[in-house]
Amino acid sequence: MAEVVTKGVGKVERTADRAEVQVSFETTGSTRNEAVDALTARIAAVEPAFDRPGVEVRSRQLNVHDNWNGRHRSGSRAVQNYVVRINDITGIDDLLATLVTAEPTWLNGPTWQLTNDADAVREAQREAVLDARRRAEGYTEALGARLGPLQRLTDGDAEVWATESHRVMAAGYGGAPGVPPQMDQLNLEAQQIVVTVRCTASWTLLD
């Protein structure tokens, strides 16, 4: 019995309700101990910002190494990298302002996410199957045949990504000391997340 095999794509958009920010702080010293002591003092003002509701530190990574000028040691460097998740995005501007005021060496974010994409995935799956069926119906009509029952359905690669979002990267804040920057003017609003599902369907082709 003849078959027609089609591929379907379903796409669903949802507004992000979670974000992640990567930020790092770097200090130097004549020795490794001095570099670490300076780093400890530097991040002492930063850590309290992570204790606020809706903020979760996903990763802290410390890197301490010597600097070299050719074959000669030239002091030491200490770096602490953070990956911070913001579960309550209403406070993201305040958090970013606090981090930028603390003069990070590097800051990148926000990267927008969905807390739970299960409903979006199911809706995209339905759209993918409908798309595969529409394609199959088009082929059977072109052949002057009839579309029979579904024989096989194979899940394809599912993808989740955000539409292009605004990011802020900072190597230091050049405003007045102690005055938080106006992060709300950067329009760091939650972006649309696109959930994509693909499938392959095999249908019986009736005469």
C-alpha positions in Angstrom: 0.0 0.0 0.0 1.3 3.4 -1.0 2.2 6.0 1.6 2.8 9.7 1.7 5.4 11.0 4.2 5.4 14.7 5.2 7.1 16.9 7.7 5.4 19.4 9.9 6.6 22.4 11.8 4.8 24.1 14.7 5.9 27.4 16.2 4.5 29.1 19.3 5.5 32.3 21.0 5.4 33.1 24.7 6.6 36.1 26.7 9.7 35.3 28.8 9.2 35.2 32.5 12.8 34.5 33.6 16.2 35.8 32.8 19.9 35.1 33.3 22.8 37.5 33.6 26.5 36.7 33.5 28.9 39.0 35.4 32.5 38.9 36.5 34.8 40.9 38.8 38.6 41.0 38.5 41.3 42.3 40.7 45.1 42.2 40.7 47.9 42.1 43.3 51.6 41.5 43.6 50.8 38.1 45.0 47.9 35.6 44.6 46.9 36.4 48.2 46.8 40.1 47.6 44.7 39.6 44.4 42.2 37.3 46.3 42.0 39.8 49.2 41.2 42.6 46.8 38.6 40.5 45.1 37.0 39.6 48.4 36.7 43.2 49.3 35.3 44.0 45.8 32.5 41.5 45.9 31.6 42.1 49.5 29.4 44.9 48.2 28.0 42.7 45.5 26.9 39.6 47.3 24.0 41.3 49.2 22.4 42.1 45.9 21.9 38.3 45.3 20.0 37.9 48.5 16.9 39.7 47.3 13.7 37.8 46.5 13.5 36.3 43.0 17.3 36.2 42.5 19.3 33.0 42.4 23.0 32.5 41.9 23.3 29.5 39.6 27.1 29.5 39.5 30.1 31.0 41.3 33.5 30.3 39.7 36.8 31.6 41.1 40.0 31.8 38.9 43.3 32.8 40.4 46.5 32.9 38.3 49.9 34.6 37.9 50.4 37.3 35.2 53.5 36.8 33.1 55.5 39.3 31.1 57.5 37.1 28.9 59.4 34.8 31.3 59.0 37.1 34.2 56.1 36.9 36.7 54.2 40.2 36.9 51.9 39.9 39.8 48.7 37.9 40.1 45.0 38.2 39.1 41.8 36.9 40.7 38.5 36.6 38.9 35.1 35.7 40.2 32.4 34.8 37.6 28.7 34.6 38.4 25.7 33.2 36.5 22.6 34.8 38.1 19.0 33.8 37.4 16.3 36.4 37.9 13.0 34.6 38.6 11.1 37.8 39.3 11.9 39.9 36.3 10.1 43.0 37.7 13.3 43.6 39.7 15.8 43.1 36.8 16.5 46.8 36.3 17.3 47.3 40.0 19.6 44.3 40.0 21.5 45.4 36.9 21.9 48.9 38.2 23.4 47.5 41.4 25.8 45.2 39.4 26.9 48.0 37.0 27.5 50.4 39.9 29.8 47.8 41.5 32.1 48.2 38.4 32.1 44.7 37.0 34.9 43.7 34.6 32.3 42.2 32.3 28.5 41.9 32.3 26.3 40.2 29.7 22.6 39.9 29.8 19.8 39.4 30.2 19.3 36.1 28.4 15.5 35.5 28.4 13.9 32.2 29.3 10.6 30.5 30.1 10.2 29.0 33.6 8.0 26.3 32.1 7.6 25.6 28.4 5.4 22.4 28.7 2.2 24.1 27.5 4.0 25.9 24.7 5.6 22.6 23.5 2.2 20.8 23.5 0.6 23.6 21.5 3.6 23.6 19.0 3.2 19.8 18.7 -0.4 20.2 17.7 0.5 22.8 15.2 3.3 20.5 13.8 0.9 17.6 13.3 -1.7 19.9 11.6 1.0 21.3 9.3 2.1 17.7 8.4 -1.5 16.8 7.6 -2.1 19.9 5.5 1.0 19.0 3.4 -0.2 15.4 3.1 -3.6 16.6 1.9 -2.0 18.8 -0.7 0.0 15.9 -2.1 -3.0 13.5 -2.2 -5.1 16.2 -3.9 -2.3 16.7 -6.5 -2.3 12.9 -7.1 -6.0 12.7 -7.3 -6.0 10.2 -4.4 -7.5 10.2 -0.9 -5.6 10.5 2.4 -5.9 7.5 4.6 -5.1 7.0 8.3 -1.9 8.0 10.0 0.6 5.1 10.1 3.6 6.6 11.9 4.6 9.8 13.7 8.2 10.6 14.4 9.3 13.4 16.7 11.8 15.7 15.3 14.2 18.1 16.9 12.5 20.6 19.2 14.0 24.0 19.6 13.5 26.8 22.0 15.0 30.2 21.4 14.4 33.9 22.1 13.9 36.5 19.5 16.7 39.1 19.4 16.9 40.7 22.8 18.6 43.8 24.1 21.8 43.2 26.0 24.1 45.3 28.1 27.8 44.7 28.3 29.9 46.7 30.7 33.5 47.1 31.5 32.7 49.7 34.1 30.2 52.4 34.8 31.3 55.9 34.0 28.6 57.8 35.9 28.8 59.6 39.2 30.2 57.4 42.0 27.5 55.8 44.1 24.7 56.9 41.7 23.0 53.9 40.0 22.6 54.1 36.3 19.1 54.4 34.8 18.8 50.9 33.5 15.1 51.4 32.7 16.1 53.6 29.8 17.8 50.7 28.0 14.3 49.1 27.5 15.4 45.7 28.8 11.8 44.3 28.4 11.0 40.6 28.4 11.3 39.2 24.9 9.2 36.7 23.0 10.4 33.1 23.3 9.8 31.0 20.2 9.1 27.3 20.8 9.5 25.1 17.7 8.5 21.5 17.2 9.1 19.4 14.1 7.6 16.0 13.3 7.5 13.5 10.4 4.3 11.7 9.6 3.5 8.7 7.4 0.0 8.5 6.0 -1.7 5.7 4.0 -2.5 6.8 0.4 -5.9 5.5 -0.8 -6.9 5.2 -4.4 
